[in-house]
């Protein structure tokens, strides 16, 4: 499924409207996913978010056991209401990603978001083959998660264009090491992709984006929506302030988000998942 269309400002500039929250994974004192915490968290986000992505990197997806992954996806689907739910998949091999994607379809996810296979030696041809094989094997909408910190590699622009040509590849969370140009974003959109920025510092930049998938949306979704819709120095300054306050650029940013959500009473513990 594709998210709804973005609106346009009076000046003709596209205004991004889609906020997809890469959910943290609430873990209880037994080491299990806490269903009541998922319910409270989604309740706090529902007025500002268009959809939810459980089990992505902010949700410690690569560290979750198969049971934890399924429980988090199941609880999210149970409490998401009419909002879209895209299952994050962070597994090292195509075969493992395929198996998780089949589980996502069985549980009722609206789509899957996946990284490239893990490893510095993975080639661009290997990345394209990875997405093509998952696309051909599982009848779900597919979203690309372009990053390098987890997978150890990054999908280059020409490879992204080739992946985007696959019929059911419908969106991308782009956390590229080097900022994407407006022309590159438009080229990806011309292939039918919704383009979502993956870094907080890109909120409010003059880019033709369709929305965002950023960790800050777990705690300040309304601010993320405002930051996408306007190029305001004060709003961007507040995003920067909170990025620093919540240590969102640290290696364990999800722990700091959990501590804030725990202090607000949205989740029952601030525990991290254990691999």
Buried (B, 14 or more C-beta within 10 A) or exposed (E): EBBEEBEEEEEEEBBBBBBBBBBBBBBBEEEEBBBEBBBBBBEBBBEBBBBBBBBBBBBBBBBBBEEBBBBBBBBBBBBBEEBBBBBBBBBBEBEBBBBBBBBBBEBEBBBBBBBBBBEEEBEBEBBBBBBBBBBEBBEBBBBBBBBBEBBBBBBEBEBBBBBBEBEBBBBBBBBBEEEBEEEBBEBBBEBBBBBBBBBBBBBBBEBBBBBBBBBBBBBBBEBBBBBBBEEEEEBBEBBEEBBEEBBBEEEEBBBBBBBBBBEEEBBBEBBBBEE
